[in-house]
């Protein structure tokens, strides 16, 4: 399992997952996202976005974070968030905000409630839109980039993550199609 930047070819998959999970996609730009990818199957299993709001000063927000159902509880979302916070630090942001209804989940990493009256103007307006359109329970959280902490259990879970519905399709055989392989001849059979 690893986390990488999204590529243009990931855009359709991202939009499908955002829609399926009912996640906010305001001002969607695929290049703002990172994806969690299963190394064995190369399946995309989670995602998140680092959204920069320009203004005076610029503000950094984590948004659009989602994990496919069969991969939840295995540290996938935690590692997406870790990567986004690190990228925010790489872009010289000291504080990262998130507008969410998942306070308990994010508090385990060090996010604290932010006073909505102290929010930068860009986020204050966005908070109102999210509360009106998505959920009145959405609240602002913030974290200092240097304060982010990954719980050990989530780091370990991520190392061993696997899909909870490992329903692998059985290999198809000639018999599945009504063919007797001992007597069948094939188009390119050379008789040898």
C-alpha positions as CSV (number, residue, x, y, z in Angstrom):
1,X,0.0,0.0,0.0
2,X,1.3,3.5,-0.8
3,X,0.0,7.0,-1.4
4,X,0.8,8.9,-4.6
5,X,-0.3,12.1,-6.4
6,X,-3.3,11.7,-8.6
7,X,-2.7,11.7,-12.4
8,X,-5.0,12.9,-15.2
9,X,-6.1,9.3,-15.9
10,X,-7.4,9.1,-12.3
11,X,-10.0,11.9,-12.8
12,X,-12.9,9.8,-13.9
13,X,-12.4,7.3,-11.1
14,X,-12.1,10.2,-8.6
15,X,-15.3,11.8,-9.8
16,X,-17.1,8.4,-9.6
17,X,-16.0,7.8,-6.0
18,X,-16.7,11.3,-4.9
19,X,-20.2,11.0,-6.2
20,X,-20.7,7.5,-4.8
21,X,-19.5,8.6,-1.3
22,X,-21.4,11.9,-1.4
23,X,-18.2,13.9,-0.8
24,X,-17.9,17.6,-1.5
25,X,-16.3,18.2,-4.9
26,X,-16.5,22.0,-5.0
27,X,-13.9,23.5,-7.5
28,X,-12.7,20.0,-8.4
29,X,-9.2,19.7,-9.8
30,X,-7.7,16.2,-10.0
31,X,-4.2,17.4,-9.6
32,X,-5.0,18.5,-6.0
33,X,-5.7,14.9,-4.9
34,X,-3.5,12.1,-3.6
35,X,-4.5,8.4,-3.9
36,X,-3.9,5.4,-1.8
37,X,-3.1,2.5,-4.0
38,X,-2.8,-1.3,-3.3
39,X,0.6,-2.4,-4.4
40,X,-0.5,-5.9,-5.3
41,X,-3.6,-5.2,-7.4
42,X,-2.8,-1.6,-8.3
43,X,-6.4,-0.7,-7.2
44,X,-7.1,2.8,-6.0
45,X,-8.6,2.5,-2.5
46,X,-8.6,6.0,-1.0
47,X,-8.1,9.6,-1.8
48,X,-8.0,13.2,-0.4
49,X,-7.4,16.7,-1.6
50,X,-5.2,19.6,-0.5
51,X,-7.1,22.7,-1.5
52,X,-5.4,26.1,-1.4
53,X,-7.6,29.1,-1.0
54,X,-5.9,32.2,-2.3
55,X,-6.2,35.4,-0.4
56,X,-4.3,37.5,2.1
57,X,-3.0,35.2,3.4
58,X,-3.4,31.9,1.4
59,X,-5.2,29.2,3.4
60,X,-4.8,25.4,3.2
61,X,-7.7,23.0,3.6
62,X,-7.9,19.2,3.5
63,X,-11.1,18.2,1.8
64,X,-12.6,15.4,-0.3
65,X,-11.2,12.6,1.9
66,X,-12.7,9.2,1.2
67,X,-11.8,5.5,1.5
68,X,-13.7,2.6,-0.3
69,X,-15.8,0.6,2.1
70,X,-13.9,-2.6,1.9
71,X,-10.6,-0.8,2.9
72,X,-11.9,1.2,5.9
73,X,-10.4,0.7,9.3
74,X,-6.9,-0.1,8.0
75,X,-5.1,3.2,8.1
76,X,-5.8,4.2,4.5
77,X,-7.5,7.5,5.3
78,X,-4.8,8.2,8.0
79,X,-2.0,7.9,5.4
80,X,-3.9,10.0,2.9
81,X,-4.2,12.7,5.6
82,X,-0.6,12.3,6.6
83,X,0.5,12.8,3.0
84,X,-1.7,15.9,2.5
85,X,-0.4,17.5,5.7
86,X,3.2,16.9,4.6
87,X,2.5,18.5,1.3
88,X,1.0,21.5,3.0
89,X,4.2,21.8,5.0
90,X,6.2,21.5,1.8
91,X,4.3,24.4,0.5
92,X,5.2,26.5,3.6
93,X,1.9,26.3,5.3
94,X,2.1,26.2,9.1
95,X,-1.6,25.5,9.7
96,X,-4.0,23.1,7.9
97,X,-7.7,23.4,8.2
98,X,-10.5,20.9,7.6
99,X,-14.3,21.4,7.6
100,X,-15.8,18.2,8.7
101,X,-18.4,16.3,10.7
102,X,-15.8,13.6,11.6
103,X,-14.3,15.3,14.6
104,X,-13.4,12.2,16.6
105,X,-11.5,10.6,13.7
106,X,-9.4,13.7,13.0
107,X,-8.7,14.5,16.6
108,X,-6.6,11.3,16.9
109,X,-4.0,13.0,14.6
110,X,-3.9,16.2,16.6
111,X,-6.6,18.3,14.9
112,X,-8.4,20.7,17.3
113,X,-11.6,22.6,16.9
114,X,-11.0,26.1,15.4
115,X,-13.2,29.0,16.5
116,X,-15.4,29.7,13.5
117,X,-15.2,33.4,14.3
118,X,-11.4,33.3,13.9
119,X,-11.5,31.4,10.5
120,X,-9.9,33.1,7.5
121,X,-12.6,34.7,5.3
122,X,-12.2,32.1,2.6
123,X,-13.0,29.2,5.0
124,X,-15.7,31.1,6.8
125,X,-17.8,31.4,3.6
126,X,-17.0,27.8,2.7
127,X,-18.1,26.5,6.1
128,X,-21.5,28.2,5.7
129,X,-21.9,26.6,2.2
130,X,-20.9,23.1,3.6
131,X,-23.3,23.5,6.5
132,X,-26.1,24.5,4.2
133,X,-25.6,21.9,1.5
134,X,-24.1,18.9,3.2
135,X,-24.5,18.8,7.0
136,X,-25.2,21.3,9.7
137,X,-22.8,19.2,11.9
138,X,-19.8,20.4,9.9
139,X,-17.3,22.2,12.1
140,X,-13.8,23.7,11.5
141,X,-10.7,21.9,12.7
142,X,-7.1,23.0,12.5
143,X,-3.7,21.5,13.1
144,X,-0.1,22.8,13.0
145,X,1.8,21.0,10.3
146,X,4.5,20.0,12.9
147,X,1.9,18.7,15.3
148,X,0.5,15.9,13.1
149,X,0.8,12.5,14.8
150,X,0.1,9.1,13.2
151,X,-1.1,6.6,15.8
152,X,1.1,3.5,15.7
153,X,-1.9,1.2,15.2
154,X,-2.9,2.9,12.0
155,X,0.7,2.8,10.7
156,X,0.8,-0.9,11.3
157,X,-2.6,-1.5,9.9
158,X,-1.6,0.3,6.7
159,X,1.4,-2.0,6.2
160,X,-1.0,-5.0,6.2
161,X,-4.0,-3.5,4.6
162,X,-6.2,-5.7,2.3
163,X,-9.7,-5.5,0.9
164,X,-12.3,-6.9,3.3
165,X,-14.2,-8.3,0.3
166,X,-11.5,-10.3,-1.3
167,X,-14.0,-12.0,-3.5
168,X,-11.7,-13.2,-6.3
169,X,-13.5,-14.6,-9.3
170,X,-12.7,-18.2,-10.1
171,X,-10.6,-18.9,-13.1
172,X,-12.8,-19.6,-16.1
173,X,-12.3,-23.0,-17.7
174,X,-13.4,-24.5,-21.1
175,X,-16.0,-26.5,-19.3
176,X,-17.7,-23.2,-18.2
177,X,-18.4,-22.6,-21.8
178,X,-19.6,-26.1,-22.6
179,X,-16.4,-27.2,-24.2
180,X,-14.9,-30.6,-23.6
181,X,-11.1,-29.8,-23.7
182,X,-10.2,-33.5,-24.4
183,X,-12.1,-33.6,-27.7
184,X,-12.2,-29.9,-28.9
185,X,-10.3,-28.7,-31.8
186,X,-9.2,-25.2,-32.0
187,X,-9.0,-22.7,-34.9
188,X,-5.2,-22.7,-34.9
189,X,-4.7,-26.3,-34.0
190,X,-1.8,-27.6,-36.1
191,X,-2.4,-31.2,-35.2
192,X,0.8,-31.6,-33.3
